[in-house]
């Protein structure tokens, strides 16, 4: 597609739009600063269509402005009756054929990209290559679960992926429909309840660094009161770093707590929270039983509840009243009211959950 | 019985009327009220999003606001307001005395009205629907309370009304045209009404089916969409969009029709390429049905379906482009008089082109993976619906106001409305394209600081306030005009081309004393150019047969309104089922009455018509 674009006459217009648009938004979020193969393909299609459409707008605007200025009724012409023109077949054919040509120019790369982006053969091979990374994404009311089936590792809220290779996703929802979207890295796909969707994304090392190695992910389908707050983060790291991380996750045992306050927190956790939350990345329960985010590497996370800055103060706020942070979430009311002391202890414990 | 004898109170008159012009006014008032409600909801949405982390409304209330804003604007404002103009103008434009089924026309209005009323009762009875105007099945099944039940029942009732009105227009246009009014002599607004009504005929049944299944699931223990029990929510999405996409065209085609009339009138030229305009309208209507799945590119239909629907969607740009260029060339060589309606038409062309081209951009499926459910989409469809349909409604209202009410709206205030509304509109929505591309999903009740979304949202909110100011000026204009407006002539703008400008403003109950003979396109213009004062009659003057007014349409609709409440609460209260049945008894009982009562209508006598016509000429 790249080569094809180079030959395009509108190249200059094209690069101008690219310059204009590329300044927009934050590199960790904006689709206008694509940071991977899928996003690149989509971005060039966006540019191509924008260029064609700008061309149309320019032509219409020129005719429009000319007509409105030139043919306004002047003073003293109130009774002038212009010639009643019937139409003009040649002209009408011209503005039927030109749009058709423009659309063909757009349709060909569209169809090609549609099929390229849907190419998930490597993940579905009988015996897939061991380097092909597959992630199962499960969306639930206001949190995300990421499972690495080839490693038996489960994590949530923070997705960790290697850069410079295609990462394949299986996606579904556990309660209502959501939509998985990492704007800077590629377009979204819905997570449905009744079936599994598959697609791939690629994270570019260089551009990931520019974005601070963290991309923002969003839920794009209205799913309830806290739809706006159903964010997740993607940590894109070089392959070696990813391998190290997954190794640590694979071998992570139940954390050993020594600090007395944290110990107290662990007790509270075991009494009130463990029914839903797991604290090791290896969680053998079926997914229906995994009704809350896995907290194995909670201390390493980017954000609390996907949105708040990761610090003790915010964690306390969340534990005290989840409803005030994420309205309609499923954690509110599932445990007895905690005293400030208990919250402090729990915070200490949760912050100590780390694999790195 | 003659008109002079039948004196009734104004309210009773409107509750029982079957006259298409009065029903038009009812549609205009009810649609206008709903439009203002939808507008207030929009303002609340924009105020909440003016700054990051705002807490003007809660997350739950915000979702109710967006749901009701969308539902109200599409079903209860845009469609009925178009019906208002269609009802007021189409029968006169084709030289008919009324629509084909006046009784059904009234029934259509009252069903729409009670459906809308029912939907809005939800605000006071425990919470409005909150699953978005599409009400996708998985979320709408989860939603607690009765909000979604109000949605499914209210829309079914008002949907019947729309369907009935649509069928009525189809029959009217096919069978009631004046002699000589061939299909290829019909004004474009009539053509657009005809095609839009056909869209209603085919699009509303799938919606009703989808809502019915949803109602079964929510109220009667069905499991059509319950995935855990083998249901499928994606089917709901298909059913919804098989309706939802044509719905867009059934809104925009009449808008095209309105602007075709306005542009040709105020350019003093016949429409350029009339036959290709007709062809384009029909083609758009047809293609509108073939492309619904482009709302579902990210659902995971696979590349084959996505590619087919992508290319099919793009083709719609061709007939739309034909129309744009034909309008431009209608103005070309004309003598353009810039009145308020013409201002709307001039503003419409570039606005709609922007909305149209972003539509083509979305048709490129892989690019849509980025646009879908982001603010880019919000910007796009508001460019189409506000930049197309609402501008058409405002332009059309200014244009036909004298015909409907017999008074001219103030041009000065009209132009002020346009400037405020048009500036506000672009300020609100243009920036939203960029917000979407910068990663802002739609339907979010808040956004976090530090993601680069602050400035755009603030600008957008300021624009929304300007639009509101424009609407307020319009209301002031209407109030002033009502009390001391200048009386309108029959040919109010002096440039009328079509039949409606040949009858007095407002038109008499019977429209035409004598059915006119149509001798070509722009029939009235033709006669004027030949130096004649009025139309050539096709029949001798005689008694005119008119239908009797009836209270039954109101009662039939009221019955369904009551039944809706009953069935909605039948799981909660023991009175639910009896009330539901009572409502149905009222509805079907009145239908029975309608069949039994032998109603022959009445005649307006020749002498009375001669008298009335004399007065009309004097005024």
HADDOCK unambig.tbl for C-alpha pairs under 7 A between the chains (distance, minus, plus):
assign (segid A and resid 24 and name CA) (segid B and resid 438 and name CA) 6.74 0.50 0.50
assign (segid A and resid 25 and name CA) (segid B and resid 438 and name CA) 5.06 0.50 0.50
assign (segid A and resid 25 and name CA) (segid B and resid 452 and name CA) 5.58 0.50 0.50
assign (segid A and resid 26 and name CA) (segid B and resid 451 and name CA) 6.33 0.50 0.50
assign (segid A and resid 26 and name CA) (segid B and resid 452 and name CA) 6.21 0.50 0.50
assign (segid A and resid 29 and name CA) (segid B and resid 438 and name CA) 6.50 0.50 0.50
assign (segid A and resid 29 and name CA) (segid B and resid 439 and name CA) 5.65 0.50 0.50
assign (segid A and resid 30 and name CA) (segid B and resid 437 and name CA) 6.28 0.50 0.50
assign (segid A and resid 30 and name CA) (segid B and resid 438 and name CA) 4.03 0.50 0.50
assign (segid A and resid 30 and name CA) (segid B and resid 439 and name CA) 5.15 0.50 0.50
assign (segid A and resid 31 and name CA) (segid B and resid 437 and name CA) 5.43 0.50 0.50
assign (segid A and resid 31 and name CA) (segid B and resid 438 and name CA) 5.75 0.50 0.50
assign (segid A and resid 31 and name CA) (segid B and resid 439 and name CA) 6.37 0.50 0.50
assign (segid A and resid 32 and name CA) (segid B and resid 437 and name CA) 6.38 0.50 0.50
assign (segid A and resid 32 and name CA) (segid B and resid 438 and name CA) 6.62 0.50 0.50
assign (segid A and resid 42 and name CA) (segid B and resid 366 and name CA) 5.81 0.50 0.50
assign (segid A and resid 42 and name CA) (segid B and resid 367 and name CA) 4.93 0.50 0.50
assign (segid A and resid 45 and name CA) (segid B and resid 367 and name CA) 6.12 0.50 0.50
assign (segid A and resid 46 and name CA) (segid B and resid 367 and name CA) 5.72 0.50 0.50
assign (segid A and resid 49 and name CA) (segid B and resid 361 and name CA) 5.51 0.50 0.50
assign (segid A and resid 50 and name CA) (segid B and resid 361 and name CA) 6.97 0.50 0.50
assign (segid A and resid 53 and name CA) (segid B and resid 357 and name CA) 5.64 0.50 0.50
assign (segid A and resid 57 and name CA) (segid B and resid 353 and name CA) 6.84 0.50 0.50
assign (segid A and resid 61 and name CA) (segid B and resid 350 and name CA) 6.99 0.50 0.50
assign (segid A and resid 64 and name CA) (segid B and resid 328 and name CA) 6.41 0.50 0.50
assign (segid A and resid 67 and name CA) (segid B and resid 331 and name CA) 6.53 0.50 0.50
assign (segid A and resid 67 and name CA) (segid B and resid 332 and name CA) 5.59 0.50 0.50
assign (segid A and resid 71 and name CA) (segid B and resid 332 and name CA) 6.58 0.50 0.50
assign (segid A and resid 71 and name CA) (segid B and resid 333 and name CA) 6.05 0.50 0.50
assign (segid A and resid 71 and name CA) (segid B and resid 334 and name CA) 5.83 0.50 0.50
assign (segid A and resid 71 and name CA) (segid B and resid 335 and name CA) 5.50 0.50 0.50
assign (segid A and resid 71 and name CA) (segid B and resid 336 and name CA) 5.97 0.50 0.50
assign (segid A and resid 72 and name CA) (segid B and resid 335 and name CA) 5.52 0.50 0.50
assign (segid A and resid 72 and name CA) (segid B and resid 336 and name CA) 4.49 0.50 0.50
assign (segid A and resid 72 and name CA) (segid B and resid 337 and name CA) 6.45 0.50 0.50
assign (segid A and resid 73 and name CA) (segid B and resid 335 and name CA) 4.65 0.50 0.50
assign (segid A and resid 73 and name CA) (segid B and resid 336 and name CA) 4.92 0.50 0.50
assign (segid A and resid 73 and name CA) (segid B and resid 337 and name CA) 5.43 0.50 0.50
assign (segid A and resid 81 and name CA) (segid B and resid 268 and name CA) 6.61 0.50 0.50
assign (segid A and resid 82 and name CA) (segid B and resid 268 and name CA) 6.66 0.50 0.50
assign (segid A and resid 82 and name CA) (segid B and resid 269 and name CA) 6.51 0.50 0.50
assign (segid A and resid 82 and name CA) (segid B and resid 333 and name CA) 6.90 0.50 0.50
assign (segid A and resid 82 and name CA) (segid B and resid 334 and name CA) 5.52 0.50 0.50
assign (segid A and resid 82 and name CA) (segid B and resid 335 and name CA) 6.47 0.50 0.50
assign (segid A and resid 84 and name CA) (segid B and resid 269 and name CA) 5.32 0.50 0.50
assign (segid A and resid 84 and name CA) (segid B and resid 270 and name CA) 5.59 0.50 0.50
assign (segid A and resid 85 and name CA) (segid B and resid 270 and name CA) 6.72 0.50 0.50
assign (segid A and resid 85 and name CA) (segid B and resid 272 and name CA) 6.54 0.50 0.50
assign (segid A and resid 86 and name CA) (segid B and resid 272 and name CA) 5.71 0.50 0.50
assign (segid A and resid 86 and name CA) (segid B and resid 273 and name CA) 6.08 0.50 0.50
assign (segid A and resid 87 and name CA) (segid B and resid 272 and name CA) 4.80 0.50 0.50
assign (segid A and resid 87 and name CA) (segid B and resid 273 and name CA) 4.20 0.50 0.50
assign (segid A and resid 88 and name CA) (segid B and resid 273 and name CA) 6.80 0.50 0.50
assign (segid A and resid 95 and name CA) (segid B and resid 322 and name CA) 6.20 0.50 0.50
assign (segid A and resid 96 and name CA) (segid B and resid 318 and name CA) 6.11 0.50 0.50
assign (segid A and resid 96 and name CA) (segid B and resid 322 and name CA) 6.25 0.50 0.50
assign (segid A and resid 99 and name CA) (segid B and resid 318 and name CA) 5.86 0.50 0.50
assign (segid A and resid 100 and name CA) (segid B and resid 318 and name CA) 6.57 0.50 0.50
assign (segid A and resid 103 and name CA) (segid B and resid 314 and name CA) 6.65 0.50 0.50
assign (segid A and resid 107 and name CA) (segid B and resid 311 and name CA) 6.16 0.50 0.50
assign (segid A and resid 110 and name CA) (segid B and resid 364 and name CA) 5.42 0.50 0.50
assign (segid A and resid 110 and name CA) (segid B and resid 365 and name CA) 6.67 0.50 0.50
assign (segid A and resid 110 and name CA) (segid B and resid 366 and name CA) 6.74 0.50 0.50
assign (segid A and resid 111 and name CA) (segid B and resid 307 and name CA) 5.37 0.50 0.50
assign (segid A and resid 113 and name CA) (segid B and resid 366 and name CA) 6.40 0.50 0.50
assign (segid A and resid 114 and name CA) (segid B and resid 303 and name CA) 5.64 0.50 0.50
assign (segid A and resid 114 and name CA) (segid B and resid 307 and name CA) 6.51 0.50 0.50
assign (segid A and resid 114 and name CA) (segid B and resid 365 and name CA) 6.62 0.50 0.50
assign (segid A and resid 114 and name CA) (segid B and resid 366 and name CA) 5.56 0.50 0.50
assign (segid A and resid 115 and name CA) (segid B and resid 303 and name CA) 5.37 0.50 0.50
assign (segid A and resid 118 and name CA) (segid B and resid 303 and name CA) 6.14 0.50 0.50
assign (segid A and resid 176 and name CA) (segid B and resid 138 and name CA) 4.98 0.50 0.50
assign (segid A and resid 176 and name CA) (segid B and resid 139 and name CA) 5.49 0.50 0.50
assign (segid A and resid 177 and name CA) (segid B and resid 138 and name CA) 6.19 0.50 0.50
assign (segid A and resid 177 and name CA) (segid B and resid 139 and name CA) 6.94 0.50 0.50
assign (segid A and resid 183 and name CA) (segid B and resid 370 and name CA) 6.79 0.50 0.50
assign (segid A and resid 183 and name CA) (segid B and resid 439 and name CA) 5.63 0.50 0.50
assign (segid A and resid 186 and name CA) (segid B and resid 370 and name CA) 6.93 0.50 0.50
assign (segid A and resid 187 and name CA) (segid B and resid 369 and name CA) 4.27 0.50 0.50
assign (segid A and resid 187 and name CA) (segid B and resid 370 and name CA) 4.20 0.50 0.50
assign (segid A and resid 188 and name CA) (segid B and resid 298 and name CA) 6.60 0.50 0.50
assign (segid A and resid 188 and name CA) (segid B and resid 369 and name CA) 5.23 0.50 0.50
assign (segid A and resid 188 and name CA) (segid B and resid 370 and name CA) 6.24 0.50 0.50
assign (segid A and resid 189 and name CA) (segid B and resid 298 and name CA) 4.79 0.50 0.50
assign (segid A and resid 189 and name CA) (segid B and resid 299 and name CA) 6.44 0.50 0.50
assign (segid A and resid 189 and name CA) (segid B and resid 300 and name CA) 6.87 0.50 0.50
assign (segid A and resid 190 and name CA) (segid B and resid 298 and name CA) 5.68 0.50 0.50
assign (segid A and resid 190 and name CA) (segid B and resid 299 and name CA) 5.19 0.50 0.50
assign (segid A and resid 190 and name CA) (segid B and resid 300 and name CA) 6.95 0.50 0.50
assign (segid A and resid 193 and name CA) (segid B and resid 227 and name CA) 6.49 0.50 0.50
assign (segid A and resid 194 and name CA) (segid B and resid 227 and name CA) 5.56 0.50 0.50
assign (segid A and resid 194 and name CA) (segid B and resid 232 and name CA) 6.51 0.50 0.50
assign (segid A and resid 197 and name CA) (segid B and resid 300 and name CA) 5.94 0.50 0.50
assign (segid A and resid 220 and name CA) (segid B and resid 373 and name CA) 5.80 0.50 0.50
assign (segid A and resid 220 and name CA) (segid B and resid 441 and name CA) 5.43 0.50 0.50
assign (segid A and resid 221 and name CA) (segid B and resid 373 and name CA) 6.64 0.50 0.50
assign (segid A and resid 222 and name CA) (segid B and resid 443 and name CA) 6.38 0.50 0.50
assign (segid A and resid 223 and name CA) (segid B and resid 139 and name CA) 6.12 0.50 0.50
assign (segid A and resid 225 and name CA) (segid B and resid 59 and name CA) 4.98 0.50 0.50
assign (segid A and resid 225 and name CA) (segid B and resid 60 and name CA) 4.91 0.50 0.50
assign (segid A and resid 225 and name CA) (segid B and resid 63 and name CA) 6.67 0.50 0.50
assign (segid A and resid 226 and name CA) (segid B and resid 59 and name CA) 6.62 0.50 0.50
assign (segid A and resid 227 and name CA) (segid B and resid 444 and name CA) 6.43 0.50 0.50
assign (segid A and resid 228 and name CA) (segid B and resid 444 and name CA) 4.40 0.50 0.50
assign (segid A and resid 228 and name CA) (segid B and resid 445 and name CA) 5.95 0.50 0.50
assign (segid A and resid 228 and name CA) (segid B and resid 446 and name CA) 6.23 0.50 0.50
assign (segid A and resid 228 and name CA) (segid B and resid 447 and name CA) 6.98 0.50 0.50
assign (segid A and resid 327 and name CA) (segid B and resid 59 and name CA) 6.75 0.50 0.50
